[in-house]
């Protein structure tokens, strides 16, 4: 076992020596600190190679000849490159109807709300749009067309937001959907690139897209909300940051509202804020007003 570990460390060292740009431990720590300050993302010591691979493209794009010079530039920058730095280090793994058990829960909750009130959802990490469009499809199927629905889809990454707003996806990403859903909510053929499907305009119009950094002191979101989707995001934050976000989410939800999280996220240690309903679905703790 010790020999295998030694061989792995040697191979890793050799790979790092052949890199296009040197990337020292000090520079890695600077990058870790920056992404934590700017986006709240906590990166482990094991992510050094990933960070190198993501950021080396930014060095080439900006013409910097060392990581130190690039990272110092990002620290000073208040505009486009700071945004590009965040975009490079954020992870955007998503799919339509990912963790499918959540969507019947959403539909059932929407049907129970008073028909005269708008049903309001915030998708707090929309990525390339598959999640908010899955939410919109679920509500379109569950509620009458006359029902007012408001969906806010936000992300810190401006590149994925642009993809989401465009609403075009490879056809293979729709393979798991029924033919009826594909026909009702997507366009293919004339006017759409080959091998692609485009979300129908009436579905796109149900969603407002916005850049929001969850660490910002203020958000362009108003309550009360019926549901907050914040799935597979909190795992990138440390425990104090998770706590702060939960404290901010709670007053934004209706007393019987839902906070829907990812399969690997558990907030059992924050029972004073949220009560677990099962299936990584939470509701604000305390008595429910009727």
RAPEFEN-V385251 format. One record per run of one state. SS is the DSSP state (H for helix, E for strand, - for the rest). FROM is the first residue (numbers start at 1). TO is the last residue. If there is no record, write none. Layout:
# RAPEFEN-V385251
SS_FROM_TO + SS_FROM_TO
This chain:
# RAPEFEN-V385251
-_1_1 + H_2_17 + -_18_24 + H_25_39 + -_40_44 + H_45_62 + -_63_66 + H_67_76 + -_77_79 + H_80_89 + -_90_100 + H_101_112 + -_113_118 + E_119_123 + -_124_129 + H_130_142 + -_143_148 + E_149_155 + -_156_157 + H_158_166 + -_167_167 + E_168_170 + H_171_174 + -_175_178 + H_179_185 + E_186_187 + -_188_195 + E_196_199 + -_200_200 + H_201_204 + -_205_206 + E_207_211 + -_212_224 + E_225_229 + -_230_233 + H_234_236 + -_237_238 + H_239_252 + E_253_260 + -_261_267 + H_268_270 + -_271_273 + E_274_278 + -_279_280 + E_281_284 + -_285_290
